[in-house]
Amino acid sequence: MPKVVFAKGVGMFTLGASLKEARTAAAVWADAMKITVLSENFGGVSHMAPAMVDFIVNWEVESYRAKVSLAAGSGKKLTGKIAIVTGSAQGFGEGIARHLAAEGASVVIADMNQAGAEATAAKIAEEFGVPTLPVAGNVSDEDSVKAMMEETVLAFGGLDIFVNNAGIVRAGSLDEMTKQNFELVTAVNYTAYFLCAKYASKVMKLQREAAPEYMADIIEINSKSGLSGSNKNFAYAGSKFGGLGLTQSFAMELAPYGIKVNAVCPGNFLDGPLWSDPEKGLFVQYLKAGKVPGAKTVDDVRKSYESKVPLGRGCRVEDLATAVLYIIAQKYETGQAVPVTGGQEMLK
């Protein structure tokens, strides 16, 4: 895919797989800039009248091409959509990205682990035949978030679905928790959600201007810990409670722009790296913190958590991904927190 780079005070540069591709990109962008300048000289952008839109949509040739395009998409629900999933080089994030790709979406794999992001993006592209883009970034850094959005728009032309999945846990009692760890959890789980929603919504608002019926989604992967307190895990629970407050507030602000903002609150992903990592996983952290009375081994901690779930198991990737796809499909829900906990947390 050709790239176009603008250097302030210098000029425009184009890159492509071949000289022909680069020249074509330069010609297209030069024409686009000429059109923009001309439109400004005549009073700015003027959207087509409904009759003109109807002519283009229903013109026999374009109608035929649209039908062919739909057939090529095999009826996949997200064909033509562009999605970013943060923290998607592994775990829940990778699972969500895979399910979005399976439905035809172009997917941006955003993660601090650049090598992991590149590997996951390549696997998904090969398996599902959709465009993917690996982006290395830190969601708690504003410049990094801006760059992530810019790379996405440059590569794919827009953004329809943003999944705020990246998160961390640092467990511990009041006596054990350090200010540094508390602030780290807050930065990644809470502040980063604000930054990502801020810059994702900027792109989505512009798309709404061009298409008044257009709708987009911002989805926060929250937690059951956002629905009820968590013993000796207050930094994480507090950040997730705050995340639901942001979700509801963003939903109110962005509804006029056709942007739905919802959260999914999964139960414990006991098989994922967050829990099962042998050095930093929650099983290890909770064992050391004494969060499970009487537990002597990591296996004791796991069994304790499984016993709390009415459906008898931890949350799985497909459980979470199904909820994400439901939220995208549902056009009349915003500001909601959808529990996916096997009955461990029930709405009151």
N, C-alpha and C positions, 0 to 999 in steps of 0.2 A: 504494500500500500504506500503510495507516494506521501511525502511529508512536505509541508510548507512552513518555512521559518521566517518570521519578521524580525529584523534587527533595527531597533530605533535609531534613526539618523543615518542608517546605512542602506537598507533596502530589503527586498524579498528574495529568499533563496528557496529553491525546491530540490528535493532529493527523491530519487526513484530507483527502481531495480534496473532501469535502462535510461539512456539519454532521452529516448522518445517519451517514456513515462514521465520523466521530470519536466520535459518541455510541455507536455499536455497539461500537467498540473499547473505550471506557470501560466499557461494561456487561460485556463479555466478561472484561476484566481484573479488574473488581470481583468478578465471580462466581468467577474463578480464585483470587483472594486469600481469599474467604470459604471456599472449599473447602479451601484450604491450612490456614487457621486451624482449621477444624472437624476436619480430619484429624489435626492436631497435638494437639488436645484429646482425641482418641480413640486416642492412642498412635502417631501418625505415619502416613506413607504406607503403605498395605497393598496390595501388588500382587494382581491378580486370580488366582484359582486356575486351573489349566490347564483345568478343565471350563468355567469362565466364558469364558475366552479362546476355547476351541473353539466354544462356542455362538455368539459374536459373529462369528467367522471363517466359520463354516459356515451361519449363519442365511441363509435363502434370499435375503432382500433385500440383505444386505451382500455375499454371495457374488456376486450379479448385478452390484452396483456395482463390485466389485473387478475382475470380468472386463471390464466396460466401460472402466474406467480403464486396464487393461493394453492393451486394443485401441487406445485413444486414443494410447498411447505408442508405437505401431507397433513394439513389440518392441525398442526401444532399450535397450541394456544399462545405462545409468546414469539412466534416468528416475526422478525422485524424489530423486536424490542431490544433495548440495550440495558444491561444490568451491571452494576458494580457490587461486589460482595467483599467487604473488608475481612481480614483475618481468614482468607479462604485458601491458603496453601495447604491446609490440613484440617482435620476435625469437622465440627459442625459446618464451618464455613465452606469447606470443600464440598461437603454433601449438598449444601444449598446450591452452590454454583453448578454442580453436576445436574441437579434436578431442573434448574432453570435452563441449562443448555439442552437437556433432553426435550424440553418443550419449545426449542427453537431459538432461544435468546442468544444474542452475542454477549459474552461474559468477560468482565474485567476481574482478574484475580489480583486483588490488592493485599499485600502482606509485607511485613518487615523482613521476612525471610525471602530474599530475592531469588535465590536458587530454587527454593521450594515453590515460589509463585510461578517461575518459568517452567518447572517440571509439571506442575498441576495444569497450567494453561495448555501445555503441549498435549498432555494426556486427554484433556477434555475436548480439545479441537479434533484430535484424531478419532476419538470414540464417537462423538456426536456430530461431527462435520459442521461445526459452527465456528465463526470467528471468535478468537479469544485474545486477550491482551494482558500480559503480566506487568504489574506495576509495583515497584518497591516503594513503600512509604510508611510514615509514622502518623497515625491518625490523631495523635495529640499535638502535632506540630502544624500550625496554620499554613505555613508555606508548602509543606508536604501535601496537605489536603487540597490546596489550590492546584498544585501541580498534577495531582491525581485526576481532578476534574478536567483540567486542560488536556491532558494526554488522552483521556477518554473521548472528549469532543473532537480532538484532532484525528483520532483513529476511526471513530464510528459516526461522528456527526451529531451526537446528542446523548441524552440520558433519560431513561424511562423508569428504571427501578433502582433504588439504592437500598442495600441491605447493610445496616450497621451491626456487624457481627463481632468485630474485634473486641476482645476484653481480657482482663486478667483478674486473678484472685490472689490476695495475700491475707491468709487467715491468722487469727491470734486474739488473745484476750486483751483487755484494756492495759494490763500490766506489760504485755509482750509487744503490742503493736507500736511501731516507731512512726514518728511524724513523716519520715521519708516514704515508708511503704503506704501509709494512709493517703498521702498526696499523689503517689503513683497510681493507685487504684482509682482515685477520683479523676485524675487527668485522663486516663485511658477509657474508663467506663462512662464518665459523665461529661467532662469538658469536650472530649473528642466527638461525642454525639452531637453537641451543639455546633462544633466546627463543620462536621460533615453535612449536617442538615442545612446549615447556612449556605454552603457553596453548591451542594446538590440542587437545592431549591432555586438558586439563581438560574441554572441551566433550564430547569423544568418550567419556570415562569416564562422564559423567552419562547419556549415551544408552545405554551398555551396562547401567547399573543398571536401566533401564526395560525393556530387551530383551536377555536373556542370550545370545541367539544373534547379536546385532548385531556386525558387524565394520567397521572403519574403516581408512583408509590415510594414512600420512604418507610422502611420497616426496621424497627429496632429489635434485635435479638436480646431480650431482657432475661428474666430468670424467675423461677418460683420464689427466689429470695427477694424479688421486687414486690411480692404479694404478701409476704409475712416475714417477720424478723428472723435472723439466723444467729444462733448462739456462737459466740467467739468468732464471728465472721461479719462484724458490723461494718467494716469498710466496704466490703462487697455489697452487702444488703443495702446499705445507705446509698451507694452509687446507683443501684438498680431501682430503689424507690424513687430517687431523683430522676432517673431515666423515664419512668412512667409519667412523672410530672411534666417533663419536657415533651413527651409524646402527645399528651392531651393539649398542651399549650400550642405546640407546633400545628397540631391538627386544626385548632380554631383559626390560627393565623393564615394557614395555607389553603384552607378549604375554598376560598374564593378563586384560587388559581387552579383548581382541579387537582390538587396534590393531596392524596390521602396519606395520613401518617398513623401507623398502628404499631403495636408491639406484640411479639410472641414471647410467652413466658414458659420455656421448657423446664421439665424436671431434670434430674441429675443424669448427665450423659456419662454413665459409669464406665463405658468402654473407651471413651475418648482420652486424648492426652492430658486434658485439664485435670482429670481424675486419676488416671492410671500411670502417668509418668513416674518412673521409679525414684526419681530424685526430687522433683518439685510438684508432683501431683497432689491433689487434694486428699487422697487416701493417706499419703505420707504426712502432709501438713496437719490433718485432723488427728492422726495418731499421736504426733508430737505435741499438739496443743491440748490433748486430753479431751477432745470434744465428744468422744463416744465413751462413756463410763464403762470400765471393765475391758475395753478393747486392748488386746496385747499384740495383734498383728494387723497388717493391712487388710487381710481377708476378713477379719472381725469387723472392721470399719465398713467394708463393702456390704456384708450381710446385714448389718444394722440399717443401712440406708435402703436396701432392697425391701426389708420388712416393713418399711413405712409407706410403701406404695400399694394401694388396693389392687392394682393390676399386676403386682408382683415382679416388676422389672424396672430397669432404668430406661430413660428416654433414648430413642434411637434416631439416627439421622433422618430416616424416612418419615418419622412422626413429625419432626420439626419442619421438614421440607413440604410436607402435605399442608401444614398450617400456613406456611408462607405463600404457597400457590393459591390457597383458598382466599387469603387476604387480597392478593392481586386480582383474582377473579371477581371478588365481591365489590360492586361499584357503590354500595350504599352504606359502607361502614368506615368510620374514621375516628381516631382517638381511642381505640379499643386496645385492651390487653387480653390476648387469647391464651389461656392456660393450656399447656400440653404436658401434663404431669402424671398421667395414669391414675388420676383421682386423688393425688396427694394434696393438691390445692383445689378447692371447689369455690365457685363464685358465691358470695353471700348476698 
